[in-house]
Amino acid sequence: MCSAQVHAFDAMGNKIKRLTLPVLEHPSVEKGKTIIAAINWYDGAEGHAEADGSTLAIALSNGLVQVSRGVDDLAPLIIDTKLAPLTQCKWDSKGAVLAVAGMRPGEGRETAVVQFYDVQGNFMRALKA
């Protein structure tokens, strides 16, 4: 298990809670080697693509991404992007699509890739450099 932690704070900077991170229990997580690469939260400013869709993404450098319906989600989705290292994740302006960026290992060389997922964690498409 990794020792990374994520805490939620309110608008005034007061700590609300420590988030559960089931993604850290995944067998591919190496203690001391896997780090949190990116965190992105869709605030709902332009509405929600789905009423119960994911809004919080926590991406690990080993390619795993935990997507949840906010800080109180007891059953977040875990996406294995197969990107290593994964370097970024970001929701689109409507909170309907999550983009993750990183490197895909290949035959003799790595390829830069951006992959797109919907709010339910389903793969949509990929762009390669």
N, CA, C and O atoms as a GROMACS GRO file, in nm:
protein
  516
    1MET      N    1   0.084  -0.119   0.000
    1MET     CA    2   0.000   0.000   0.000
    1MET      C    3   0.088   0.125   0.000
    1MET      O    4   0.195   0.127   0.061
    2CYS      N    5   0.043   0.226  -0.068
    2CYS     CA    6   0.114   0.353  -0.078
    2CYS      C    7   0.072   0.443   0.038
    2CYS      O    8  -0.035   0.424   0.094
    3SER      N    9   0.155   0.542   0.074
    3SER     CA   10   0.121   0.628   0.188
    3SER      C   11   0.061   0.761   0.145
    3SER      O   12   0.047   0.850   0.228
    4ALA      N   13   0.024   0.776   0.018
    4ALA     CA   14  -0.034   0.902  -0.030
    4ALA      C   15  -0.170   0.926   0.036
    4ALA      O   16  -0.244   0.831   0.065
    5GLN      N   17  -0.202   1.052   0.059
    5GLN     CA   18  -0.330   1.089   0.118
    5GLN      C   19  -0.386   1.208   0.042
    5GLN      O   20  -0.312   1.291  -0.010
    6VAL      N   21  -0.519   1.216   0.037
    6VAL     CA   22  -0.587   1.331  -0.021
    6VAL      C   23  -0.687   1.380   0.083
    6VAL      O   24  -0.766   1.302   0.138
    7HIS      N   25  -0.684   1.510   0.110
    7HIS     CA   26  -0.774   1.571   0.207
    7HIS      C   27  -0.863   1.672   0.136
    7HIS      O   28  -0.819   1.740   0.043
    8ALA      N   29  -0.988   1.683   0.179
    8ALA     CA   30  -1.082   1.781   0.124
    8ALA      C   31  -1.093   1.898   0.221
    8ALA      O   32  -1.099   1.879   0.343
    9PHE      N   33  -1.096   2.019   0.165
    9PHE     CA   34  -1.108   2.140   0.244
    9PHE      C   35  -1.225   2.222   0.191
    9PHE      O   36  -1.259   2.213   0.073
   10ASP      N   37  -1.289   2.302   0.277
   10ASP     CA   38  -1.396   2.390   0.231
   10ASP      C   39  -1.337   2.519   0.174
   10ASP      O   40  -1.215   2.536   0.170
   11ALA      N   41  -1.424   2.610   0.131
   11ALA     CA   42  -1.379   2.734   0.066
   11ALA      C   43  -1.298   2.824   0.160
   11ALA      O   44  -1.222   2.909   0.114
   12MET      N   45  -1.312   2.804   0.291
   12MET     CA   46  -1.238   2.885   0.389
   12MET      C   47  -1.105   2.820   0.429
   12MET      O   48  -1.031   2.876   0.510
   13GLY      N   49  -1.076   2.703   0.372
   13GLY     CA   50  -0.952   2.636   0.404
   13GLY      C   51  -0.960   2.543   0.523
   13GLY      O   52  -0.858   2.494   0.571
   14ASN      N   53  -1.082   2.516   0.573
   14ASN     CA   54  -1.100   2.425   0.685
   14ASN      C   55  -1.105   2.281   0.634
   14ASN      O   56  -1.175   2.250   0.538
   15LYS      N   57  -1.030   2.195   0.700
   15LYS     CA   58  -1.026   2.054   0.660
   15LYS      C   59  -1.162   1.991   0.685
   15LYS      O   60  -1.218   2.001   0.795
   16ILE      N   61  -1.216   1.925   0.583
   16ILE     CA   62  -1.345   1.858   0.595
   16ILE      C   63  -1.324   1.711   0.628
   16ILE      O   64  -1.381   1.659   0.724
   17LYS      N   65  -1.242   1.644   0.547
   17LYS     CA   66  -1.220   1.501   0.569
   17LYS      C   67  -1.102   1.452   0.488
   17LYS      O   68  -1.053   1.520   0.398
   18ARG      N   69  -1.058   1.333   0.521
   18ARG     CA   70  -0.958   1.261   0.444
   18ARG      C   71  -1.034   1.166   0.352
   18ARG      O   72  -1.119   1.090   0.398
   19LEU      N   73  -1.003   1.170   0.224
   19LEU     CA   74  -1.072   1.086   0.128
   19LEU      C   75  -1.018   0.944   0.132
   19LEU      O   76  -0.900   0.922   0.155
   20THR      N   77  -1.108   0.848   0.108
   20THR     CA   78  -1.064   0.709   0.094
   20THR      C   79  -1.011   0.692  -0.047
   20THR      O   80  -1.066   0.747  -0.143
   21LEU      N   81  -0.904   0.617  -0.060
   21LEU     CA   82  -0.840   0.597  -0.189
   21LEU      C   83  -0.824   0.448  -0.219
   21LEU      O   84  -0.714   0.393  -0.207
   22PRO      N   85  -0.933   0.382  -0.259
   22PRO     CA   86  -0.923   0.239  -0.292
   22PRO      C   87  -0.823   0.211  -0.404
   22PRO      O   88  -0.772   0.100  -0.414
   23VAL      N   89  -0.795   0.310  -0.488
   23VAL     CA   90  -0.698   0.292  -0.596
   23VAL      C   91  -0.561   0.254  -0.541
   23VAL      O   92  -0.484   0.187  -0.610
   24LEU      N   93  -0.530   0.295  -0.419
   24LEU     CA   94  -0.399   0.262  -0.360
   24LEU      C   95  -0.389   0.116  -0.318
   24LEU      O   96  -0.279   0.068  -0.290
   25GLU      N   97  -0.503   0.045  -0.314
   25GLU     CA   98  -0.503  -0.097  -0.278
   25GLU      C   99  -0.486  -0.186  -0.400
   25GLU      O  100  -0.474  -0.308  -0.387
   26HIS      N  101  -0.484  -0.128  -0.520
   26HIS     CA  102  -0.471  -0.205  -0.644
   26HIS      C  103  -0.337  -0.279  -0.644
   26HIS      O  104  -0.237  -0.224  -0.597
   27PRO      N  105  -0.334  -0.402  -0.695
   27PRO     CA  106  -0.208  -0.480  -0.696
   27PRO      C  107  -0.093  -0.415  -0.770
   27PRO      O  108   0.023  -0.445  -0.740
   28SER      N  109  -0.120  -0.328  -0.866
   28SER     CA  110  -0.011  -0.267  -0.943
   28SER      C  111   0.054  -0.148  -0.872
   28SER      O  112   0.152  -0.093  -0.922
   29VAL      N  113   0.000  -0.107  -0.758
   29VAL     CA  114   0.057   0.006  -0.684
   29VAL      C  115   0.178  -0.041  -0.604
   29VAL      O  116   0.167  -0.127  -0.518
   30GLU      N  117   0.294   0.017  -0.635
   30GLU     CA  118   0.417  -0.017  -0.565
   30GLU      C  119   0.444   0.086  -0.456
   30GLU      O  120   0.457   0.205  -0.484
   31LYS      N  121   0.453   0.040  -0.333
   31LYS     CA  122   0.478   0.130  -0.220
   31LYS      C  123   0.609   0.205  -0.241
   31LYS      O  124   0.713   0.146  -0.269
   32GLY      N  125   0.599   0.338  -0.227
   32GLY     CA  126   0.717   0.422  -0.240
   32GLY      C  127   0.752   0.461  -0.382
   32GLY      O  128   0.837   0.548  -0.403
   33LYS      N  129   0.689   0.398  -0.481
   33LYS     CA  130   0.721   0.428  -0.621
   33LYS      C  131   0.605   0.493  -0.695
   33LYS      O  132   0.626   0.568  -0.790
   34THR      N  133   0.484   0.465  -0.653
   34THR     CA  134   0.366   0.520  -0.720
   34THR      C  135   0.326   0.649  -0.650
   34THR      O  136   0.307   0.652  -0.528
   35ILE      N  137   0.313   0.756  -0.728
   35ILE     CA  138   0.277   0.885  -0.670
   35ILE      C  139   0.147   0.937  -0.733
   35ILE      O  140   0.107   0.893  -0.841
   36ILE      N  141   0.083   1.029  -0.664
   36ILE     CA  142  -0.034   1.096  -0.722
   36ILE      C  143   0.020   1.196  -0.823
   36ILE      O  144   0.094   1.289  -0.788
   37ALA      N  145  -0.017   1.177  -0.949
   37ALA     CA  146   0.032   1.261  -1.057
   37ALA      C  147  -0.056   1.382  -1.081
   37ALA      O  148  -0.008   1.489  -1.118
   38ALA      N  149  -0.188   1.366  -1.061
   38ALA     CA  150  -0.281   1.476  -1.089
   38ALA      C  151  -0.412   1.453  -1.015
   38ALA      O  152  -0.453   1.340  -0.991
   39ILE      N  153  -0.476   1.564  -0.979
   39ILE     CA  154  -0.610   1.563  -0.920
   39ILE      C  155  -0.691   1.669  -0.992
   39ILE      O  156  -0.644   1.782  -1.012
   40ASN      N  157  -0.813   1.633  -1.033
   40ASN     CA  158  -0.898   1.732  -1.096
   40ASN      C  159  -1.042   1.711  -1.053
   40ASN      O  160  -1.091   1.598  -1.048
   41TRP      N  161  -1.108   1.822  -1.021
   41TRP     CA  162  -1.246   1.819  -0.973
   41TRP      C  163  -1.330   1.907  -1.064
   41TRP      O  164  -1.297   2.023  -1.089
   42TYR      N  165  -1.441   1.850  -1.113
   42TYR     CA  166  -1.536   1.930  -1.190
   42TYR      C  167  -1.636   1.988  -1.092
   42TYR      O  168  -1.702   1.914  -1.020
   43ASP      N  169  -1.648   2.122  -1.090
   43ASP     CA  170  -1.730   2.189  -0.989
   43ASP      C  171  -1.879   2.199  -1.023
   43ASP      O  172  -1.958   2.245  -0.941
   44GLY      N  173  -1.917   2.157  -1.141
   44GLY     CA  174  -2.058   2.160  -1.178
   44GLY      C  175  -2.107   2.296  -1.222
   44GLY      O  176  -2.228   2.317  -1.234
   45ALA      N  177  -2.018   2.390  -1.247
   45ALA     CA  178  -2.056   2.527  -1.284
   45ALA      C  179  -2.141   2.532  -1.410
   45ALA      O  180  -2.225   2.621  -1.425
   46GLU      N  181  -2.119   2.438  -1.502
   46GLU     CA  182  -2.197   2.438  -1.626
   46GLU      C  183  -2.293   2.320  -1.632
   46GLU      O  184  -2.328   2.273  -1.740
   47GLY      N  185  -2.337   2.273  -1.515
   47GLY     CA  186  -2.428   2.159  -1.510
   47GLY      C  187  -2.352   2.028  -1.512
   47GLY      O  188  -2.229   2.026  -1.522
   48HIS      N  189  -2.426   1.920  -1.501
   48HIS     CA  190  -2.366   1.787  -1.498
   48HIS      C  191  -2.412   1.706  -1.618
   48HIS      O  192  -2.529   1.710  -1.655
   49ALA      N  193  -2.320   1.632  -1.678
   49ALA     CA  194  -2.352   1.546  -1.792
   49ALA      C  195  -2.450   1.437  -1.750
   49ALA      O  196  -2.541   1.402  -1.826
   50GLU      N  197  -2.432   1.384  -1.630
   50GLU     CA  198  -2.521   1.282  -1.572
   50GLU      C  199  -2.540   1.317  -1.426
   50GLU      O  200  -2.446   1.360  -1.359
   51ALA      N  201  -2.661   1.299  -1.376
   51ALA     CA  202  -2.691   1.335  -1.238
   51ALA      C  203  -2.601   1.262  -1.138
   51ALA      O  204  -2.562   1.319  -1.037
   52ASP      N  205  -2.569   1.136  -1.165
   52ASP     CA  206  -2.485   1.060  -1.072
   52ASP      C  207  -2.346   1.032  -1.130
   52ASP      O  208  -2.281   0.936  -1.090
   53GLY      N  209  -2.302   1.116  -1.222
   53GLY     CA  210  -2.172   1.098  -1.285
   53GLY      C  211  -2.057   1.141  -1.196
   53GLY      O  212  -2.075   1.213  -1.098
   54SER      N  213  -1.940   1.096  -1.231
   54SER     CA  214  -1.819   1.127  -1.155
   54SER      C  215  -1.780   1.273  -1.172
   54SER      O  216  -1.802   1.333  -1.277
   55THR      N  217  -1.720   1.330  -1.066
   55THR     CA  218  -1.675   1.469  -1.070
   55THR      C  219  -1.532   1.486  -1.019
   55THR      O  220  -1.472   1.591  -1.040
   56LEU      N  221  -1.477   1.386  -0.954
   56LEU     CA  222  -1.344   1.395  -0.896
   56LEU      C  223  -1.255   1.286  -0.956
   56LEU      O  224  -1.291   1.169  -0.956
   57ALA      N  225  -1.139   1.325  -1.006
   57ALA     CA  226  -1.044   1.230  -1.063
   57ALA      C  227  -0.911   1.242  -0.991
   57ALA      O  228  -0.857   1.352  -0.975
   58ILE      N  229  -0.858   1.129  -0.947
   58ILE     CA  230  -0.727   1.123  -0.882
   58ILE      C  231  -0.643   1.025  -0.962
   58ILE      O  232  -0.671   0.906  -0.964
   59ALA      N  233  -0.539   1.076  -1.029
   59ALA     CA  234  -0.458   0.996  -1.119
   59ALA      C  235  -0.323   0.962  -1.056
   59ALA      O  236  -0.257   1.049  -0.999
   60LEU      N  237  -0.284   0.837  -1.068
   60LEU     CA  238  -0.155   0.793  -1.018
   60LEU      C  239  -0.056   0.781  -1.134
   60LEU      O  240  -0.095   0.761  -1.248
   61SER      N  241   0.070   0.795  -1.102
   61SER     CA  242   0.175   0.790  -1.205
   61SER      C  243   0.182   0.656  -1.277
   61SER      O  244   0.231   0.649  -1.389
   62ASN      N  245   0.134   0.550  -1.214
   62ASN     CA  246   0.140   0.417  -1.277
   62ASN      C  247   0.027   0.393  -1.376
   62ASN      O  248   0.016   0.283  -1.431
   63GLY      N  249  -0.059   0.492  -1.400
   63GLY     CA  250  -0.165   0.479  -1.499
   63GLY      C  251  -0.303   0.453  -1.444
   63GLY      O  252  -0.399   0.451  -1.521
   64LEU      N  253  -0.316   0.433  -1.316
   64LEU     CA  254  -0.448   0.412  -1.256
   64LEU      C  255  -0.513   0.547  -1.225
   64LEU      O  256  -0.446   0.642  -1.184
   65VAL      N  257  -0.645   0.555  -1.245
   65VAL     CA  258  -0.720   0.676  -1.215
   65VAL      C  259  -0.843   0.635  -1.133
   65VAL      O  260  -0.919   0.547  -1.173
   66GLN      N  261  -0.862   0.700  -1.020
   66GLN     CA  262  -0.983   0.680  -0.939
   66GLN      C  263  -1.078   0.794  -0.971
   66GLN      O  264  -1.044   0.911  -0.952
   67VAL      N  265  -1.198   0.761  -1.020
   67VAL     CA  266  -1.299   0.863  -1.046
   67VAL      C  267  -1.416   0.839  -0.953
   67VAL      O  268  -1.464   0.726  -0.938
   68SER      N  269  -1.462   0.946  -0.890
   68SER     CA  270  -1.568   0.932  -0.790
   68SER      C  271  -1.669   1.046  -0.803
   68SER      O  272  -1.644   1.148  -0.867
   69ARG      N  273  -1.782   1.024  -0.740
   69ARG     CA  274  -1.892   1.122  -0.740
   69ARG      C  275  -1.876   1.215  -0.620
   69ARG      O  276  -1.969   1.233  -0.542
   70GLY      N  277  -1.759   1.274  -0.607
   70GLY     CA  278  -1.733   1.367  -0.497
   70GLY      C  279  -1.658   1.301  -0.383
   70GLY      O  280  -1.610   1.189  -0.395
   71VAL      N  281  -1.650   1.372  -0.272
   71VAL     CA  282  -1.567   1.327  -0.159
   71VAL      C  283  -1.631   1.218  -0.076
   71VAL      O  284  -1.562   1.154   0.004
   72ASP      N  285  -1.761   1.193  -0.091
   72ASP     CA  286  -1.831   1.094  -0.008
   72ASP      C  287  -1.863   0.964  -0.083
   72ASP      O  288  -1.937   0.881  -0.030
   73ASP      N  289  -1.809   0.945  -0.202
   73ASP     CA  290  -1.836   0.826  -0.282
   73ASP      C  291  -1.769   0.705  -0.217
   73ASP      O  292  -1.647   0.702  -0.202
   74LEU      N  293  -1.848   0.606  -0.179
   74LEU     CA  294  -1.794   0.486  -0.115
   74LEU      C  295  -1.753   0.379  -0.215
   74LEU      O  296  -1.688   0.282  -0.178
   75ALA      N  297  -1.789   0.397  -0.343
   75ALA     CA  298  -1.755   0.298  -0.445
   75ALA      C  299  -1.704   0.367  -0.572
   75ALA      O  300  -1.769   0.361  -0.676
   76PRO      N  301  -1.588   0.433  -0.564
   76PRO     CA  302  -1.535   0.500  -0.684
   76PRO      C  303  -1.493   0.398  -0.789
   76PRO      O  304  -1.465   0.282  -0.758
   77LEU      N  305  -1.488   0.444  -0.913
   77LEU     CA  306  -1.442   0.360  -1.023
   77LEU      C  307  -1.290   0.369  -1.034
   77LEU      O  308  -1.231   0.474  -1.007
   78ILE      N  309  -1.227   0.259  -1.073
   78ILE     CA  310  -1.083   0.258  -1.096
   78ILE      C  311  -1.062   0.228  -1.245
   78ILE      O  312  -1.110   0.127  -1.297
   79ILE      N  313  -0.992   0.318  -1.312
   79ILE     CA  314  -0.961   0.302  -1.454
   79ILE      C  315  -0.813   0.270  -1.467
   79ILE      O  316  -0.729   0.339  -1.410
   80ASP      N  317  -0.781   0.165  -1.542
   80ASP     CA  318  -0.642   0.134  -1.573
   80ASP      C  319  -0.615   0.182  -1.715
   80ASP      O  320  -0.654   0.117  -1.812
   81THR      N  321  -0.548   0.296  -1.726
   81THR     CA  322  -0.524   0.358  -1.856
   81THR      C  323  -0.410   0.292  -1.933
   81THR      O  324  -0.399   0.311  -2.054
   82LYS      N  325  -0.327   0.215  -1.866
   82LYS     CA  326  -0.207   0.153  -1.924
   82LYS      C  327  -0.103   0.257  -1.968
   82LYS      O  328  -0.015   0.227  -2.048
   83LEU      N  329  -0.115   0.379  -1.917
   83LEU     CA  330  -0.015   0.483  -1.943
   83LEU      C  331   0.085   0.484  -1.829
   83LEU      O  332   0.046   0.483  -1.712
   84ALA      N  333   0.214   0.487  -1.861
   84ALA     CA  334   0.316   0.490  -1.758
   84ALA      C  335   0.440   0.562  -1.810
   84ALA      O  336   0.510   0.509  -1.896
   85PRO      N  337   0.467   0.679  -1.762
   85PRO     CA  338   0.393   0.744  -1.655
   85PRO      C  339   0.271   0.821  -1.706
   85PRO      O  340   0.271   0.874  -1.816
   86LEU      N  341   0.169   0.825  -1.623
   86LEU     CA  342   0.055   0.913  -1.646
   86LEU      C  343   0.093   1.047  -1.584
   86LEU      O  344   0.145   1.050  -1.472
   87THR      N  345   0.069   1.157  -1.655
   87THR     CA  346   0.117   1.286  -1.606
   87THR      C  347   0.008   1.389  -1.578
   87THR      O  348   0.030   1.480  -1.499
   88GLN      N  349  -0.110   1.376  -1.643
   88GLN     CA  350  -0.215   1.476  -1.626
   88GLN      C  351  -0.353   1.413  -1.638
   88GLN      O  352  -0.370   1.310  -1.703
   89CYS      N  353  -0.451   1.477  -1.573
   89CYS     CA  354  -0.592   1.444  -1.595
   89CYS      C  355  -0.671   1.573  -1.580
   89CYS      O  356  -0.638   1.659  -1.499
   90LYS      N  357  -0.778   1.586  -1.660
   90LYS     CA  358  -0.858   1.708  -1.657
   90LYS      C  359  -0.996   1.679  -1.712
   90LYS      O  360  -1.010   1.616  -1.817
   91TRP      N  361  -1.100   1.726  -1.640
   91TRP     CA  362  -1.237   1.720  -1.690
   91TRP      C  363  -1.256   1.830  -1.793
   91TRP      O  364  -1.194   1.936  -1.784
   92ASP      N  365  -1.342   1.806  -1.892
   92ASP     CA  366  -1.374   1.911  -1.988
   92ASP      C  367  -1.463   2.015  -1.920
   92ASP      O  368  -1.504   1.995  -1.806
   93SER      N  369  -1.494   2.124  -1.989
   93SER     CA  370  -1.567   2.236  -1.929
   93SER      C  371  -1.710   2.202  -1.888
   93SER      O  372  -1.770   2.277  -1.812
   94LYS      N  373  -1.765   2.092  -1.936
   94LYS     CA  374  -1.900   2.051  -1.899
   94LYS      C  375  -1.901   1.930  -1.805
   94LYS      O  376  -2.007   1.882  -1.766
   95GLY      N  377  -1.784   1.880  -1.770
   95GLY     CA  378  -1.775   1.767  -1.679
   95GLY      C  379  -1.821   1.636  -1.740
   95GLY      O  380  -1.856   1.543  -1.667
   96ALA      N  381  -1.821   1.626  -1.872
   96ALA     CA  382  -1.870   1.506  -1.940
   96ALA      C  383  -1.758   1.412  -1.982
   96ALA      O  384  -1.782   1.292  -1.998
   97VAL      N  385  -1.637   1.464  -2.000
   97VAL     CA  386  -1.526   1.385  -2.051
   97VAL      C  387  -1.402   1.412  -1.967
   97VAL      O  388  -1.369   1.526  -1.936
   98LEU      N  389  -1.334   1.304  -1.930
   98LEU     CA  390  -1.207   1.314  -1.859
   98LEU      C  391  -1.095   1.281  -1.956
   98LEU      O  392  -1.096   1.175  -2.019
   99ALA      N  393  -1.000   1.372  -1.970
   99ALA     CA  394  -0.882   1.348  -2.053
   99ALA      C  395  -0.766   1.313  -1.961
   99ALA      O  396  -0.743   1.380  -1.860
  100VAL      N  397  -0.692   1.208  -1.996
  100VAL     CA  398  -0.571   1.170  -1.923
  100VAL      C  399  -0.456   1.166  -2.022
  100VAL      O  400  -0.473   1.120  -2.136
  101ALA      N  401  -0.340   1.213  -1.980
  101ALA     CA  402  -0.224   1.217  -2.070
  101ALA      C  403  -0.107   1.146  -2.006
  101ALA      O  404  -0.088   1.148  -1.885
  102GLY      N  405  -0.029   1.083  -2.091
  102GLY     CA  406   0.090   1.014  -2.044
  102GLY      C  407   0.160   0.945  -2.157
  102GLY      O  408   0.138   0.976  -2.275
  103MET      N  409   0.246   0.852  -2.122
  103MET     CA  410   0.324   0.778  -2.220
  103MET      C  411   0.277   0.633  -2.224
  103MET      O  412   0.254   0.570  -2.120
  104ARG      N  413   0.264   0.581  -2.346
  104ARG     CA  414   0.228   0.440  -2.364
  104ARG      C  415   0.353   0.366  -2.408
  104ARG      O  416   0.412   0.398  -2.511
  105PRO      N  417   0.394   0.266  -2.328
  105PRO     CA  418   0.511   0.188  -2.367
  105PRO      C  419   0.483   0.115  -2.499
  105PRO      O  420   0.372   0.067  -2.522
  106GLY      N  421   0.583   0.109  -2.584
  106GLY     CA  422   0.566   0.042  -2.712
  106GLY      C  423   0.689  -0.038  -2.748
  106GLY      O  424   0.781  -0.054  -2.668
  107GLU      N  425   0.689  -0.086  -2.869
  107GLU     CA  426   0.801  -0.166  -2.917
  107GLU      C  427   0.920  -0.076  -2.947
  107GLU      O  428   0.926  -0.013  -3.053
  108GLY      N  429   1.013  -0.069  -2.857
  108GLY     CA  430   1.134   0.009  -2.878
  108GLY      C  431   1.124   0.157  -2.843
  108GLY      O  432   1.226   0.223  -2.827
  109ARG      N  433   1.000   0.211  -2.830
  109ARG     CA  434   0.987   0.352  -2.795
  109ARG      C  435   0.852   0.377  -2.728
  109ARG      O  436   0.757   0.299  -2.743
  110GLU      N  437   0.847   0.486  -2.654
  110GLU     CA  438   0.721   0.526  -2.590
  110GLU      C  439   0.648   0.624  -2.681
  110GLU      O  440   0.710   0.695  -2.759
  111THR      N  441   0.516   0.626  -2.670
  111THR     CA  442   0.434   0.718  -2.748
  111THR      C  443   0.353   0.806  -2.654
  111THR      O  444   0.290   0.756  -2.560
  112ALA      N  445   0.354   0.937  -2.679
  112ALA     CA  446   0.270   1.029  -2.600
  112ALA      C  447   0.125   1.009  -2.642
  112ALA      O  448   0.093   1.005  -2.761
  113VAL      N  449   0.036   0.997  -2.542
  113VAL     CA  450  -0.104   0.966  -2.570
  113VAL      C  451  -0.194   1.049  -2.479
  113VAL      O  452  -0.162   1.074  -2.363
  114VAL      N  453  -0.308   1.093  -2.535
  114VAL     CA  454  -0.417   1.150  -2.455
  114VAL      C  455  -0.536   1.057  -2.475
  114VAL      O  456  -0.576   1.030  -2.589
  115GLN      N  457  -0.591   1.008  -2.364
  115GLN     CA  458  -0.708   0.920  -2.371
  115GLN      C  459  -0.827   0.991  -2.311
  115GLN      O  460  -0.813   1.073  -2.220
  116PHE      N  461  -0.946   0.958  -2.362
  116PHE     CA  462  -1.068   1.023  -2.316
  116PHE      C  463  -1.165   0.919  -2.261
  116PHE      O  464  -1.185   0.812  -2.319
  117TYR      N  465  -1.227   0.954  -2.145
  117TYR     CA  466  -1.321   0.866  -2.076
  117TYR      C  467  -1.447   0.943  -2.042
  117TYR      O  468  -1.441   1.064  -2.018
  118ASP      N  469  -1.562   0.874  -2.040
  118ASP     CA  470  -1.686   0.940  -2.000
  118ASP      C  471  -1.699   0.937  -1.848
  118ASP      O  472  -1.611   0.884  -1.780
  119VAL      N  473  -1.805   0.994  -1.793
  119VAL     CA  474  -1.821   1.006  -1.647
  119VAL      C  475  -1.839   0.870  -1.577
  119VAL      O  476  -1.826   0.861  -1.455
  120GLN      N  477  -1.870   0.767  -1.654
  120GLN     CA  478  -1.883   0.632  -1.598
  120GLN      C  479  -1.753   0.552  -1.610
  120GLN      O  480  -1.749   0.434  -1.574
  121GLY      N  481  -1.646   0.618  -1.660
  121GLY     CA  482  -1.516   0.552  -1.672
  121GLY      C  483  -1.497   0.471  -1.798
  121GLY      O  484  -1.401   0.395  -1.809
  122ASN      N  485  -1.588   0.486  -1.894
  122ASN     CA  486  -1.577   0.412  -2.020
  122ASN      C  487  -1.482   0.483  -2.116
  122ASN      O  488  -1.490   0.604  -2.136
  123PHE      N  489  -1.391   0.404  -2.177
  123PHE     CA  490  -1.296   0.457  -2.274
  123PHE      C  491  -1.373   0.506  -2.397
  123PHE      O  492  -1.463   0.438  -2.446
  124MET      N  493  -1.337   0.625  -2.446
  124MET     CA  494  -1.402   0.682  -2.563
  124MET      C  495  -1.310   0.680  -2.685
  124MET      O  496  -1.348   0.629  -2.791
  125ARG      N  497  -1.189   0.735  -2.670
  125ARG     CA  498  -1.094   0.739  -2.782
  125ARG      C  499  -0.958   0.783  -2.732
  125ARG      O  500  -0.943   0.824  -2.617
  126ALA      N  501  -0.859   0.774  -2.820
  126ALA     CA  502  -0.722   0.815  -2.785
  126ALA      C  503  -0.662   0.895  -2.899
  126ALA      O  504  -0.693   0.873  -3.016
  127LEU      N  505  -0.575   0.988  -2.863
  127LEU     CA  506  -0.496   1.064  -2.959
  127LEU      C  507  -0.350   1.033  -2.931
  127LEU      O  508  -0.304   1.037  -2.817
  128LYS      N  509  -0.276   1.001  -3.037
  128LYS     CA  510  -0.135   0.969  -3.023
  128LYS      C  511  -0.051   1.077  -3.090
  128LYS      O  512  -0.090   1.133  -3.192
  129ALA      N  513   0.065   1.104  -3.031
  129ALA     CA  514   0.157   1.202  -3.090
  129ALA      C  515   0.248   1.137  -3.190
  129ALA      O  516   0.332   1.204  -3.250
   0.00000   0.00000   0.00000
